[in-house]
Amino acid sequence: MNARLDRFGRLLVPKRLRQRLGLETGVHLHLEARDGVLVVTPVYPSSLLEVDDGLLVFGGEFHGDPEDIMKEVRVGRLDGLQSHEEPC
């Protein structure tokens, strides 16, 4: 199967090959030159959660303000609790 680089250096992987390999939009690819051959390998992230001293810890990259995110989580939990309260 052949492909061609466009003028921006992008390579389009044909749909049949993407489907056969299970490659989905947004997957990260590792590129390596080996003996004059381009080797493309999908990179799947490992679990972002790790157990550290018995606690589940987020080990990924954090985006945004942690305090804002925690506020959103708390509001969502409170809303969920209030919707489960029985009327008096």
TISE-837431 format. One line per 5 residues: number of its first residue (from 1); their letters; for each residue x, y, z of N, C-alpha, C, O. Coordinates in steps of 0.1 Angstrom, whole numbers. Atoms other than C-alpha are relative to their C-alpha. Example, Ala and Ser with C-alpha at 12.3 -4.5 7.8 and 13.67 -1.06 7.14 Angstrom:
1) as) 9:-12:0:123:-45:78:9:12:0:19:12:7; -9:-11:0:137:-11:71:-8:11:8:-3:22:9 $
END
This chain:
1) mnarl) 9:-12:0:0:0:0:9:12:0:19:13:8; -8:-12:1:14:34:-9:-7:12:5:-20:12:6; 6:-13:-5:9:69:5:10:10:-5:21:8:-9; -8:-11:5:23:103:-3:0:11:11:-11:14:17; -1:-11:-9:35:132:19:-6:12:-7:-3:14:-19 $
6) drfgr) 5:-13:7:16:165:12:11:11:2:21:8:8; -10:-11:0:34:198:10:4:5:14:14:12:16; -2:-3:-14:32:202:48:7:-11:7:10:-10:19; -7:11:-6:49:169:54:-9:-10:7:-5:-19:15; 10:9:-6:17:151:65:-2:-12:-8:-1:-12:-20 $
11) llvpk) 2:13:7:12:115:57:-15:-5:4:-18:-6:15; 14:5:-2:-24:102:52:1:-15:0:5:-21:-10; 1:15:-1:-28:66:64:-13:-4:-5:-24:0:-1; 13:4:6:-54:50:42:-10:-6:10:-6:-13:19; 11:4:-9:-87:42:59:0:-15:2:-1:-19:14 $
16) rlrqr) 0:14:-2:-85:5:53:11:-5:10:9:-13:18; -11:4:-9:-51:3:70:-2:5:14:1:-2:24; 4:-5:-13:-63:25:99:-9:-9:7:-8:-12:19; 10:9:-5:-92:2:104:6:-13:4:3:-18:15; -7:13:-2:-71:-29:102:9:1:13:10:-9:20 $
21) lglet) -9:-2:-11:-47:-15:128:-7:5:13:-1:6:23; 8:-6:-11:-74:0:150:5:14:4:4:18:16; -5:-14:-3:-59:35:147:-12:10:-1:-19:10:-11; 11:-10:0:-84:62:157:5:14:-1:17:16:2; -4:-14:1:-83:99:152:6:5:13:0:2:24 $
26) gvhlh) -6:-5:-12:-60:116:176:10:-9:7:17:-4:16; -10:9:-6:-38:86:184:14:6:-2:17:11:-13; -14:-5:2:-2:96:190:8:-11:-6:7:-23:-4; -8:9:7:24:80:168:15:3:3:19:15:3; -15:-2:-2:61:74:175:6:-3:-14:4:-13:-20 $
31) leard) -6:1:13:82:79:144:15:-3:2:22:3:11; -14:4:-1:116:63:140:6:-4:-13:0:-11:-21; -8:4:12:142:59:112:8:-12:4:17:-11:13; -8:12:-3:156:24:112:5:-6:-13:-3:-11:-21; -6:6:12:180:12:85:-6:6:-12:-9:-1:-22 $
36) gvlvv) 5:-7:12:166:38:61:-15:-2:-2:-20:2:-12; 14:3:1:130:28:68:-7:8:11:-3:9:22; 8:-7:-10:103:49:85:-8:-10:7:-16:-17:1; 8:10:-8:88:29:114:-10:9:8:-5:18:15; 11:-8:-7:55:43:127:-7:-10:10:-12:-20:6 $
41) tpvyp) 5:8:-10:43:29:160:-10:7:9:-7:18:13; 9:-8:-9:11:39:179:4:0:14:10:-10:19; -4:-1:-14:17:51:214:-13:2:8:-20:12:6; 12:-1:-8:-11:44:238:4:3:15:13:-3:20; -4:-4:-13:-9:61:272:-3:-11:10:-13:-18:9 $
46) sslle) 2:10:-11:-5:40:303:-11:7:9:-14:18:7; 10:-5:-9:-30:44:330:5:13:7:16:14:11; -4:-12:-6:-30:79:344:-2:0:16:2:9:23; 1:1:-15:-39:66:379:10:-10:5:12:-21:-1; -10:9:-6:-13:50:401:-3:-2:15:-10:7:21 $
51) vddgl) 2:2:-15:-15:35:436:14:4:7:24:-2:3; -11:-5:-7:9:53:459:-3:-1:15:-11:7:20; 2:2:-14:11:41:495:-15:-2:4:-20:3:14; 14:4:-3:-25:27:493:-10:11:-5:-22:8:-4; 9:-10:5:-39:59:477:0:0:-15:11:-2:-21 $
56) lvfgg) 1:-1:15:-51:63:441:4:14:-3:-2:24:1; -6:-13:3:-30:92:426:0:2:-15:3:-7:-22; 0:-4:14:-34:110:393:14:3:-4:21:11:2; -14:-2:4:-1:107:375:1:6:-14:12:6:-20; 0:-6:13:-10:125:343:4:15:0:8:20:11 $
61) efhgd) -3:-15:1:-5:161:331:-13:7:3:-23:4:-3; 12:-7:-5:-29:185:347:-1:13:-9:8:20:-12; 4:-12:8:-46:212:325:-10:8:7:-20:3:12; 9:-9:-6:-63:242:339:4:2:15:14:-2:19; -3:-3:-14:-65:255:374:-6:-10:9:-19:-13:9 $
66) pedim) 5:11:-9:-68:227:400:-11:5:9:-21:-3:12; 10:-5:-10:-89:249:424:-13:1:-8:-24:-3:-2; 13:-1:8:-115:256:396:-6:-13:-2:-18:-15:-2; 5:13:3:-117:220:387:-6:-7:13:-17:-13:12; 5:6:-13:-122:209:424:-13:7:3:-22:0:8 $
71) kevrv) 13:-7:-2:-150:236:427:-11:-6:-8:-22:-9:-3; 10:6:9:-168:221:397:-4:-14:5:-15:-17:5; 3:13:-5:-165:186:411:-8:1:13:-18:-7:14; 8:-1:-12:-178:197:445:-14:4:-3:-24:-1:3; 13:-4:3:-207:215:430:-8:-11:-6:-20:-13:-3 $
76) grldg) 7:11:6:-216:185:409:-4:-11:10:-15:-16:10; 4:10:-11:-215:162:440:-11:5:8:-20:-2:12; 11:-6:-8:-236:186:460:-13:0:-7:-24:-4:-1; 13:1:8:-262:188:432:-5:-14:0:-17:-16:1; 4:14:0:-262:150:430:-6:-4:13:-16:-11:14 $
81) lqshe) 5:4:-14:-268:147:468:-13:7:2:-23:1:7; 12:-8:-2:-295:174:468:-12:-7:-9:-23:-7:-4; 11:6:9:-314:156:439:-4:-13:6:-15:-18:2; 4:12:-6:-314:124:460:-7:1:14:-11:-9:19; 6:-3:-13:-328:140:492:-15:-3:-2:-21:1:-12 $
86) epc) 15:2:0:-364:130:501:-6:12:5:-2:18:15; 7:-12:-5:-389:158:505:-6:-3:14:-10:-14:17; 5:1:-13:-400:164:541:-15:0:1:-21:-1:11 $
END
